């Protein structure tokens, strides 16, 4: 059913379903988790950053239909869309069609003020999202991110999937920051997922062949150059921490 009002211009899509109504507001937080050290005579400067927390994202949407009953039916449909995924985090697109959050619905609320138009009804959705937006394009490189034209606008620190033949791979950003390294005993065609911390060869787990157990290898902001003892393919999706 088409809404009574004009075409939607602010994208709000969850798990493949366009949410009914018009986005009125969007808000989110992006918080760093900081653990303080409580030792005697130690101040907060020795606290430890443990990484970004999941973000809380809130959307308010306005449904505009022919009557109040139809508005409520559209919000009922919206809740069905929002509860359509049972596996936890699903793709959420907000404004951007080429990047998405991994999000879980926490709550859906409806608001109706006495005396307001019987053709308009608002509802709010609270999401818990992973800390980043994820791009849709899978990038594949062999030596540096200039191969795909990566710039600071392309996002921040991003985990990789590396297919390695050889003994080691390491990376460094243009400003000299290490993006991590992986050392093995000498492999052929090992696939290392640096987000999932897995290493496989022929679909068989071979974590025992990786001697740097943290598996950390990222693409950094802007230019990242990789040094490989052997040959490698590095794949990643851009991520934005907003």
Order of alpha helices (4+ residues) and beta strands (2+ residues): beta-beta-beta-beta-beta-beta-alpha-beta-beta-beta-beta-beta-beta-beta-beta-beta-beta-beta
